[in-house]
Amino acid sequence: MSLALHQEQEEHAGCVRPLAGRHVVVTRPAGQATHLAERLRELGAEPVVFPTLAIEKVDPTPLLEAAIRLDAYDWAVFVSPNAVDMALSVILSRRSWPLGLRAATVGKSSEARLAAHGVLDVVAPSERFDSEALLALPEFANVAGKRVIIFRGDHGRDLFGDVLRMRGADVDYVTCYRRVMPRLDPAPLLELWQAGRLDALTLTSSEGLRNFWQMIGRLGQGFCRQTPAFVPHVRIAEQARALGLATVVLTPPADEGLIQGLLRYFSAHE
C-alpha cells in the first residue's frame, strides 16, 4: 500500500470515527446504557459503562390496585421509561388499557416504551423534556375536575402533581420502582484518570450525579472536577457546577443530544 493511500484511509477513518480513542463514561442504569454505548463505539470511542443507578422492583400491590380503578382516571402520567415498563408489565398482565384513558410522559424514550406496550395516544413535550415542559402543554392548562394518576419511582419530584392540584385536578401517585446506588468498584475509572485517558463523562440525572460523586471517592472527585461532563438538562448542569466541575457542557436531550455535544466539543478541541 502506498503512503498516500494509507494516509487517505486514515483521514477517511478520522472523518467517520471522530471520537476515536476517547474514553467516555456512561452512567445510565444497567440495561439502559446499551444504545449510548453502541453509538459511542460507532464513532470510535471506548465507552466505560459505570451505572450510577440501579432500578429495583417494589411491592406490586399498589399497581394491582391501580389496575382495578384505572377506568376512573382521565390521564395516566409516566415519568420515565422505567415507570412505563414497571407499571404496564403489571397492569397489562391483569387488564387491557382503558379506551378513554390518555397517557402523558416527558421524553421520547418513554413514548417509545409506551408504544411498545400498545399505548399510542400519548401527549409529550416536543423540545424540553421535563415536568415544566409537560405542564406548559395546552392539554394541562384546564384540568379542574380531572383525575390524574402518576406512575413514578420512589422519591420522585412532586412538581407536576402539585401544580395540577393547584389547577383543580385530583392527583394520585403510584410508586412502581425504586432507585438505589449500585456497589461498584471505581478502580477502572481511577486507573484511566491516572493514565490521562478518561476523556469525558455523560451524566443523565441529578440523582445519578450525586451517586457518582459518592461512588468515586475523594481521589476520583479531584479528577472529576477536571473532566468535561456532558449533561442533557439544566438542573444536572447546575448541580455539576455546584460540585466544582470546571467544564460542564449542556447538550440537547437524550442519547443523540449527548452524542451531538461530544462531537461538537471534541471537534473544537482537537
Order of alpha helices (4+ residues) and beta strands (2+ residues): alpha-beta-alpha-beta-beta-alpha-beta-alpha-beta-alpha-beta-alpha-beta-alpha-beta-alpha-beta-alpha-beta-alpha-beta-alpha
